[in-house]
């Protein structure tokens, strides 16, 4: 799915990912759901903050293995010259900053993460995989585990996003 490189775009990506995870059988309020949504939030926020190129969007792709054990989050932006760095754990007084913790959180929550240059143009894709064993995908729910192929949410997903918006306000 494609989103504007704005805080609003990142927020919408996070909310739609939360709805999709629930539809896949990774329920709201569970540790896997919350961890994956936080990974989405951090990677999309980084795309907006550090990968933003005026007039260019970022892309979110979620993919779940058929057994539901691994969910892969991919966020692609169009800024080539800024690459993510492996985060160091802050020590002492250096650890009081309020920003700069996104990839540290991702590295702690994800089973693995990395980045690669975007193959079809300028930019990069940052990806993270979360492996979990407690929840498998629901069978036959009408969802294909690839958000890239579904540019618009179905009516049920849109309804849930609307509910989430009302609850957060």
KETI-633777 format. One record per residue (C-alpha): x, y, z. Coordinates in steps of 0.001 Angstrom, whole numbers, always signed. Example, Ala and Ser with C-alpha at 12.3 -4.5 7.8 and 13.67 -1.06 7.14 Angstrom:
<sites>
<<+12300; -4500; +7800>>
<<+13670; -1060; +7140>>
</sites>
This chain:
<sites>
<<+0; +0; +0>>
<<+1135; +3519; -700>>
<<+911; +6357; +1844>>
<<+1809; +10030; +1862>>
<<+5121; +10734; +3582>>
<<+3431; +12590; +6428>>
<<+2702; +11754; +10067>>
<<-900; +11184; +9012>>
<<+239; +8665; +6382>>
<<+2332; +6807; +8966>>
<<-603; +6755; +11397>>
<<-2957; +5397; +8729>>
<<-422; +2715; +7762>>
<<-167; +1637; +11396>>
<<-3940; +1471; +11828>>
<<-4537; -455; +8621>>
<<-1763; -2886; +9553>>
<<-3424; -3424; +12954>>
<<-6740; -4219; +11282>>
<<-5073; -6570; +8804>>
<<-3204; -8458; +11537>>
<<-6446; -8981; +13441>>
<<-8111; -10237; +10259>>
<<-5250; -12693; +9799>>
<<-5890; -14148; +13259>>
<<-3334; -12154; +15241>>
<<-5815; -10518; +17636>>
<<-5719; -7009; +19044>>
<<-4103; -6819; +22471>>
<<-1868; -9866; +22062>>
<<+1896; -9589; +22342>>
<<+2500; -10531; +18675>>
<<-82; -8002; +17441>>
<<+1270; -5192; +19595>>
<<+4891; -5955; +18669>>
<<+4203; -6047; +14928>>
<<+2149; -2845; +15062>>
<<+4994; -1143; +16947>>
<<+7442; -2327; +14280>>
<<+5156; -884; +11586>>
<<+4863; +2373; +13556>>
<<+8621; +2776; +13940>>
<<+9504; +1896; +10348>>
<<+6812; +4157; +8879>>
<<+7784; +7006; +11224>>
<<+11383; +6620; +10060>>
<<+10273; +6689; +6420>>
<<+8448; +9959; +7104>>
<<+11192; +11528; +9256>>
<<+14346; +10325; +7520>>
<<+13288; +8991; +4119>>
<<+10944; +11766; +3050>>
<<+11440; +13259; -391>>
<<+8934; +16028; -1228>>
<<+6193; +14741; -3490>>
<<+7102; +11074; -2972>>
<<+5140; +8496; -987>>
<<+6328; +5557; +1071>>
<<+5125; +1992; +604>>
<<+4116; -560; +3224>>
<<+3999; -4251; +2518>>
<<+2939; -6887; +5042>>
<<+3409; -10542; +4311>>
<<+2580; -13528; +6490>>
<<+3784; -17040; +5870>>
<<+940; -19493; +5227>>
<<+1396; -21061; +8663>>
<<+1119; -17609; +10270>>
<<+4365; -17957; +12202>>
<<+6295; -15169; +10513>>
<<+5080; -11715; +9574>>
<<+7370; -9574; +7442>>
<<+7010; -5791; +7418>>
<<+8601; -3858; +4544>>
<<+8652; -76; +4300>>
<<+10091; +1517; +1172>>
<<+10955; +5195; +789>>
<<+12642; +7118; -2019>>
<<+15558; +8705; -190>>
<<+18761; +7020; -1287>>
<<+21463; +8809; +698>>
<<+20123; +8068; +4219>>
<<+20651; +4488; +5324>>
<<+19575; +2967; +8627>>
<<+22352; +2157; +11078>>
<<+22483; -622; +13611>>
<<+21433; +989; +16897>>
<<+23616; +948; +19968>>
<<+22083; +602; +23400>>
<<+22522; +3963; +25172>>
<<+24354; +4110; +28465>>
<<+23965; +6450; +31423>>
<<+23054; +10075; +30736>>
<<+23244; +9486; +26991>>
<<+20065; +7420; +27328>>
<<+17725; +10290; +28251>>
<<+16991; +11505; +24717>>
<<+13369; +11265; +23632>>
<<+14039; +10427; +19975>>
<<+16310; +8084; +18108>>
<<+14972; +4865; +19584>>
<<+12974; +3516; +16626>>
<<+15472; +1040; +15224>>
<<+16538; +46; +18725>>
<<+12926; -966; +19411>>
<<+12701; -2752; +16070>>
<<+15931; -4643; +16753>>
<<+14575; -5793; +20129>>
<<+11106; -6792; +18882>>
<<+11911; -8313; +15492>>
<<+13527; -11686; +14984>>
<<+15679; -10033; +12334>>
<<+15726; -6796; +10353>>
<<+17828; -5156; +7668>>
<<+17561; -2924; +4629>>
<<+18417; -3084; +932>>
<<+18469; -584; -1928>>
<<+15190; -241; -3768>>
<<+15631; -2315; -6945>>
<<+13242; -368; -9181>>
<<+14263; +3200; -8445>>
<<+15824; +5517; -5902>>
<<+15456; +4748; -2228>>
<<+15577; +1779; +79>>
<<+13431; -844; +1737>>
<<+13760; -1453; +5463>>
<<+12286; -4775; +6526>>
<<+11707; -6633; +9766>>
<<+10464; -10135; +10465>>
<<+8567; -11158; +13556>>
<<+8280; -14858; +14288>>
<<+5564; -16025; +16595>>
<<+4149; -19440; +17321>>
<<+976; -18773; +19304>>
<<-1374; -17714; +16528>>
<<-1906; -19072; +13034>>
<<-3692; -17329; +10190>>
<<-7410; -17850; +10006>>
<<-8359; -20037; +7077>>
<<-10725; -18793; +4406>>
<<-11223; -15257; +5698>>
<<-10953; -13680; +2259>>
<<-7663; -11893; +2958>>
<<-4529; -12434; +974>>
<<-1466; -11860; +3163>>
<<+67; -9230; +915>>
<<-1030; -5627; +1413>>
<<+806; -4511; -1703>>
<<-1850; -6224; -3815>>
<<-4732; -4606; -1926>>
<<-4569; -866; -2421>>
<<-7947; -244; -826>>
<<-9292; -1870; +2327>>
<<-12542; -3781; +2225>>
<<-15624; -2409; +3990>>
<<-14968; -4327; +7216>>
<<-11376; -3040; +7419>>
<<-12547; +515; +6787>>
<<-15177; +156; +9528>>
<<-12562; -1068; +12022>>
<<-10173; +1761; +11160>>
<<-13019; +4231; +11720>>
<<-13723; +2667; +15126>>
<<-10037; +2838; +16051>>
<<-9928; +6520; +15067>>
<<-12951; +7348; +17207>>
<<-11498; +5494; +20190>>
<<-8135; +7254; +19911>>
<<-9676; +10755; +19833>>
</sites>
